[in-house]
């Protein structure tokens, strides 16, 4: 089942009902999202989820050569109506959901006008008198240029945004046509978003042809200085349908298909850098970023900048339980126990309302270290 389900799924279901389903279903049509049905939330056991997902738009106005988004969904972002999104959220509310909701759009700000004039005002109005429902999403770095839009997003209850930083190497940004990231002070951009009340999670890539041997240390320096606590760093992979895949195919450098997981420590093409240098540099980079010392310093850097619009959720019953478990796992058993207690003391004096967030980020770090250990194995 390829491409968008609004087109391919009905055809499959018709054939399946007649006993004649084909092996492959695909289409180049780009459906109108205003015809997309709402999810049937009643089919899911919401107790088993940490967050729920909704989608407002598909497509992105940019054309990064490693990215499959525009190849699949086009350059012109298609959007649902705000009433569709409110209907989906109402369905979650009726089912008792009060947790996080991920707007899975690859670039929520791809169509700024409809976002600013339609969706965000509707979300702000819908949330009046409701508790819970913190939103997070993905956006391009030029979000930092629009103070009004960031304020509007925060007012609508967005508190996290994933941004594709990719690399501090200007030549590599040019290579991959990441024009929206070029000729910018990316650290200042990240801090501007943080001060607006949005946590920044960052995507980073090593393995570009123009990456120098110093790229691993430069990535470390950038991530530590920016205070991006959750830094998803991956090796470049060539995904079918992208311009990168086509270019490497023409150059005879493809080794096979990508795994679909750019943080598994593999790549599917012959890099310009020595493969051993790239592999070992990547592992050192990940080991450093999520070692307790650098990770906890990054949390402090972030908390110095972060200015949430709303007060922290405080010590709810769930937070008390999480704190008790973290205190044992991280503060007694864990090798990071000194860093954990030092962070809590620092936060208690400097940013007391953010203590629950500091505990949560500490727990994330424990999880990330387990992932890095698996990568090293």
C-alpha positions as CSV (number, residue, x, y, z in Angstrom):
1,X,0.0,0.0,0.0
2,X,1.9,3.0,-1.2
3,X,1.2,6.8,-1.3
4,X,-1.8,8.3,0.4
5,X,-4.4,6.1,1.9
6,X,-7.3,8.4,0.9
7,X,-6.6,7.2,-2.7
8,X,-5.1,3.7,-2.4
9,X,-7.1,2.2,0.5
10,X,-10.6,2.4,-1.0
11,X,-9.4,0.7,-4.1
12,X,-7.8,-2.1,-2.1
13,X,-10.9,-2.5,0.0
14,X,-13.2,-2.8,-3.0
15,X,-10.9,-5.5,-4.6
16,X,-10.5,-7.3,-1.2
17,X,-14.3,-7.5,-0.8
18,X,-14.5,-9.1,-4.2
19,X,-11.7,-11.6,-3.4
20,X,-9.4,-10.1,-6.0
21,X,-6.9,-7.9,-4.1
22,X,-3.7,-7.1,-6.0
23,X,-0.2,-7.3,-4.7
24,X,0.5,-3.6,-5.1
25,X,-1.5,-0.4,-4.8
26,X,-0.1,3.0,-5.6
27,X,-1.1,6.4,-7.0
28,X,0.4,9.7,-7.9
29,X,-2.8,11.6,-7.0
30,X,-2.6,14.1,-4.2
31,X,-5.9,13.9,-2.4
32,X,-7.8,16.9,-0.9
33,X,-7.3,16.6,2.9
34,X,-10.7,18.3,3.4
35,X,-12.2,14.9,2.4
36,X,-10.1,13.0,4.9
37,X,-12.3,11.2,7.5
38,X,-11.7,11.6,11.2
39,X,-9.9,8.8,13.1
40,X,-12.1,6.3,15.0
41,X,-10.6,6.9,18.4
42,X,-12.9,4.3,20.0
43,X,-10.8,1.5,18.3
44,X,-7.7,2.4,20.3
45,X,-7.1,1.7,24.0
46,X,-5.9,5.2,24.8
47,X,-4.5,4.0,28.1
48,X,-1.6,2.4,26.2
49,X,-0.4,5.6,24.5
50,X,1.9,8.3,25.7
51,X,0.6,10.7,23.1
52,X,-2.0,10.8,20.3
53,X,-1.5,12.0,16.8
54,X,-3.4,14.3,14.4
55,X,-2.4,15.8,11.1
56,X,-3.2,19.2,9.7
57,X,-1.2,19.4,6.5
58,X,0.9,17.4,4.1
59,X,3.7,18.7,1.9
60,X,6.6,21.2,2.4
61,X,7.6,24.3,0.4
62,X,11.3,23.4,0.7
63,X,13.3,20.8,-1.4
64,X,16.0,19.3,0.7
65,X,17.6,16.6,-1.5
66,X,17.7,13.9,1.2
67,X,14.1,14.3,2.2
68,X,11.3,12.2,0.8
69,X,8.5,14.5,2.0
70,X,8.2,16.6,-1.2
71,X,8.7,13.5,-3.3
72,X,5.6,11.9,-1.6
73,X,3.4,14.8,-0.7
74,X,4.5,17.7,-3.0
75,X,5.7,21.3,-2.5
76,X,2.3,22.9,-1.9
77,X,1.1,22.1,1.6
78,X,-2.4,20.8,1.6
79,X,-4.4,21.5,4.7
80,X,-7.5,20.4,6.5
81,X,-10.0,22.9,7.8
82,X,-9.8,24.0,11.4
83,X,-13.2,22.5,12.0
84,X,-11.8,19.0,11.0
85,X,-9.0,19.3,13.5
86,X,-11.4,20.5,16.2
87,X,-13.7,17.6,15.5
88,X,-10.8,15.2,15.9
89,X,-9.8,16.8,19.2
90,X,-13.4,16.7,20.4
91,X,-13.4,13.0,19.8
92,X,-10.3,12.6,21.9
93,X,-11.8,14.8,24.6
94,X,-14.9,12.7,24.7
95,X,-12.8,9.6,25.1
96,X,-11.2,11.1,28.2
97,X,-7.8,12.0,26.6
98,X,-6.0,14.9,28.4
99,X,-2.4,14.2,27.4
100,X,0.0,15.3,24.7
101,X,-1.1,15.5,21.0
102,X,1.5,15.3,18.2
103,X,0.7,17.3,15.1
104,X,2.6,15.0,12.8
105,X,2.9,17.5,9.9
106,X,6.4,17.4,8.4
107,X,6.4,21.2,8.5
108,X,3.5,22.7,10.3
109,X,4.4,26.2,9.2
110,X,4.6,25.3,5.5
111,X,1.4,27.2,4.9
112,X,1.7,30.0,7.4
113,X,-1.4,31.9,6.3
114,X,-3.8,29.1,6.9
115,X,-2.0,28.2,10.2
116,X,-2.1,31.8,11.4
117,X,-5.6,32.8,10.2
118,X,-7.5,29.5,10.6
119,X,-6.0,26.7,12.7
120,X,-4.3,28.6,15.6
121,X,-7.2,30.9,16.4
122,X,-9.5,27.8,16.4
123,X,-7.2,26.0,18.8
124,X,-6.9,29.0,21.1
125,X,-10.7,29.2,21.3
126,X,-11.2,25.5,21.7
127,X,-8.8,25.2,24.6
128,X,-10.7,27.8,26.7
129,X,-11.7,26.2,29.9
130,X,-10.0,22.9,29.1
131,X,-7.0,21.5,31.0
132,X,-4.4,19.2,29.4
133,X,-3.8,18.8,25.7
134,X,-0.2,20.1,25.2
135,X,0.6,20.0,21.5
136,X,4.0,19.4,19.8
137,X,5.0,19.4,16.1
138,X,7.7,19.8,13.5
139,X,8.7,23.0,11.8
140,X,11.5,24.6,9.7
141,X,14.0,26.9,11.4
142,X,12.5,30.0,9.8
143,X,9.9,29.8,12.6
144,X,12.4,31.7,14.6
145,X,11.9,34.7,12.3
146,X,8.2,35.1,13.2
147,X,7.7,36.2,16.8
148,X,4.0,36.7,16.4
149,X,3.5,33.2,15.0
150,X,5.5,31.7,17.9
151,X,3.4,33.6,20.4
152,X,0.3,32.4,18.7
153,X,1.5,28.7,18.8
154,X,2.3,28.9,22.5
155,X,-1.1,30.5,23.2
156,X,-2.6,27.5,21.3
157,X,-0.8,25.2,23.8
158,X,2.2,24.1,21.6
159,X,5.2,23.6,23.8
160,X,7.6,21.5,21.7
161,X,8.8,21.7,18.2
162,X,11.2,19.4,16.2
163,X,13.5,21.3,13.9
164,X,15.7,19.9,11.2
165,X,19.0,21.6,11.9
166,X,21.1,18.9,10.1
167,X,24.5,20.5,10.3
168,X,26.5,23.6,11.2
169,X,28.7,23.1,8.1
170,X,27.6,25.7,5.5
171,X,29.0,23.7,2.6
172,X,27.0,20.7,3.6
173,X,23.8,22.7,3.8
174,X,24.4,24.0,0.3
175,X,25.1,20.4,-0.9
176,X,21.7,19.2,0.3
177,X,19.8,22.3,-0.7
178,X,18.8,23.1,2.8
179,X,18.5,26.8,1.8
180,X,16.2,27.7,4.7
181,X,19.1,27.0,7.1
182,X,21.9,28.7,5.3
183,X,23.5,32.1,6.2
184,X,21.9,32.0,9.7
185,X,23.0,32.1,13.2
186,X,21.4,28.7,14.0
187,X,22.3,28.8,17.7
188,X,20.6,32.2,18.1
189,X,17.6,30.9,16.2
190,X,17.2,27.9,18.5
191,X,17.5,30.1,21.6
192,X,14.9,32.6,20.2
193,X,12.4,29.7,19.8
194,X,13.2,28.5,23.4
195,X,12.7,31.9,24.8
196,X,9.3,32.1,23.1
197,X,8.2,29.1,25.2
198,X,8.9,26.2,22.8
199,X,11.3,23.3,23.6
200,X,13.4,22.6,20.5
201,X,14.2,19.0,19.6
202,X,16.7,18.9,16.8
203,X,17.5,16.6,13.9
204,X,21.2,16.4,12.8
205,X,23.0,14.5,10.1
206,X,26.6,13.5,9.5
207,X,28.0,11.9,6.3
208,X,27.5,14.6,3.8
209,X,30.2,14.8,1.0
210,X,31.3,18.2,2.3
211,X,31.6,17.2,5.9
212,X,35.2,17.7,7.1
213,X,36.9,15.4,9.7
214,X,36.1,18.1,12.3
215,X,32.3,17.7,11.8
216,X,31.8,15.4,14.8
217,X,33.3,17.9,17.2
218,X,31.4,20.8,15.5
219,X,28.1,19.0,15.9
220,X,28.9,18.4,19.6
221,X,29.8,22.1,20.1
222,X,26.6,23.2,18.4
223,X,24.3,20.9,20.3
224,X,25.9,21.7,23.7
225,X,25.8,25.5,23.0
226,X,22.3,25.5,21.7
227,X,20.8,23.5,24.7
228,X,19.0,21.1,22.4
229,X,18.4,18.4,25.0
230,X,16.9,15.9,22.6
231,X,19.3,15.8,19.6
232,X,18.5,13.1,17.1
233,X,21.8,12.6,15.2
234,X,21.8,10.2,12.3
235,X,24.0,9.0,9.5
236,X,22.9,10.2,6.1
237,X,20.9,7.7,4.2
238,X,19.6,7.8,0.6
239,X,15.9,7.2,0.5
240,X,14.3,6.0,-2.7
241,X,12.4,8.8,-4.5
242,X,14.8,11.6,-3.3
243,X,17.2,13.6,-5.4
244,X,20.0,12.3,-3.2
245,X,19.1,8.7,-4.1
246,X,19.0,9.5,-7.8
247,X,22.3,11.4,-7.7
248,X,24.1,8.6,-5.9
249,X,22.6,6.0,-8.2
250,X,24.0,7.9,-11.2
251,X,27.4,8.1,-9.5
252,X,27.4,4.3,-8.8
253,X,27.7,4.9,-5.0
254,X,24.5,3.1,-3.8
255,X,25.1,0.0,-1.7
256,X,21.4,-1.0,-1.3
257,X,18.2,0.4,0.1
258,X,18.1,2.4,3.3
259,X,16.9,0.7,6.5
260,X,14.5,3.5,7.1
261,X,16.2,4.3,10.5
262,X,18.8,6.9,10.2
263,X,20.0,6.5,13.8
264,X,20.9,2.8,13.5
265,X,24.5,3.6,12.7
266,X,24.4,2.4,9.1
267,X,24.3,4.1,5.7
268,X,23.4,2.7,2.3
269,X,26.0,4.4,0.1
270,X,29.7,4.9,-0.3
271,X,30.6,8.2,1.6
272,X,33.4,10.5,0.7
273,X,34.8,10.2,4.2
274,X,36.5,7.0,5.0
275,X,33.7,4.6,6.2
276,X,35.6,3.7,9.4
277,X,36.2,7.4,10.2
278,X,32.5,8.1,9.7
279,X,31.3,5.1,11.7
280,X,33.7,5.7,14.6
281,X,33.1,9.4,14.6
282,X,29.4,8.9,14.8
283,X,29.6,6.5,17.7
284,X,31.9,8.9,19.6
285,X,29.5,11.7,18.9
286,X,26.5,9.8,20.3
287,X,28.5,8.5,23.3
288,X,29.5,12.0,24.2
289,X,26.1,13.7,23.7
290,X,24.3,11.3,26.0
291,X,26.9,10.7,28.6
292,X,25.6,12.0,31.9
293,X,27.9,15.0,32.2
294,X,27.3,16.6,28.8
295,X,23.6,15.7,28.8
296,X,22.9,17.3,32.2
297,X,24.9,20.4,31.2
298,X,22.7,20.6,28.2
299,X,19.5,20.5,30.3
300,X,20.8,23.5,32.3
301,X,21.6,25.4,29.2
302,X,18.1,24.9,28.0
303,X,16.4,25.7,31.3
304,X,18.3,29.1,31.4
305,X,16.7,30.1,28.1
306,X,13.2,28.5,28.3
307,X,10.3,30.8,29.1
308,X,7.1,28.8,29.1
309,X,3.9,30.8,28.8
310,X,2.2,28.7,31.4
311,X,3.4,27.6,34.8
312,X,4.7,24.0,35.1
313,X,2.1,21.4,35.8
314,X,3.4,21.1,39.4
315,X,3.6,17.9,41.5
316,X,0.6,16.0,40.4
317,X,0.0,12.5,41.7
318,X,1.6,11.1,38.5
319,X,4.6,13.5,38.8
320,X,5.1,12.4,42.4
321,X,5.2,8.8,41.3
322,X,7.6,9.5,38.5
323,X,9.8,11.6,40.8
324,X,9.9,8.7,43.3
325,X,10.9,6.2,40.7
326,X,13.5,8.5,39.1
327,X,15.0,9.3,42.5
328,X,15.7,5.6,43.0
329,X,16.7,4.7,39.4
330,X,18.7,7.8,38.7
331,X,19.5,9.2,42.1
332,X,20.5,6.1,43.9
333,X,21.3,3.3,41.5
334,X,22.3,5.2,38.3
335,X,25.8,6.3,37.5
336,X,24.4,9.8,36.9
337,X,23.2,10.2,40.5
338,X,25.6,13.2,41.2
339,X,24.4,14.9,38.0
340,X,20.7,14.2,38.8
341,X,20.7,15.7,42.3
342,X,22.9,18.6,41.2
343,X,20.4,19.4,38.5
344,X,17.5,19.3,40.8
345,X,19.2,21.5,43.4
346,X,20.2,24.0,40.7
347,X,16.7,24.0,39.2
348,X,15.1,24.3,42.6
349,X,17.0,27.5,43.3
350,X,17.1,29.0,39.7
351,X,13.9,27.8,38.0
352,X,11.7,26.1,40.7
353,X,8.6,25.9,38.6
354,X,10.5,23.8,36.1
355,X,11.5,21.0,38.5
356,X,9.0,18.6,37.0
357,X,10.4,19.3,33.5
358,X,14.0,18.7,34.8
359,X,12.9,15.4,36.2
360,X,11.3,14.4,32.9
361,X,14.3,15.3,30.9
362,X,16.5,13.3,33.3
363,X,14.3,10.3,32.6
364,X,14.6,10.8,28.9
365,X,18.4,10.9,29.2
366,X,18.3,7.5,30.9
367,X,16.3,6.1,28.0
368,X,18.6,7.7,25.4
369,X,21.7,6.2,27.1
370,X,20.1,2.7,26.8
371,X,19.6,3.4,23.1
372,X,23.2,4.5,22.6
373,X,24.4,1.4,24.5
374,X,22.4,-0.8,22.1
375,X,23.9,1.2,19.1
376,X,27.5,0.6,20.4
377,X,26.7,-3.1,20.8
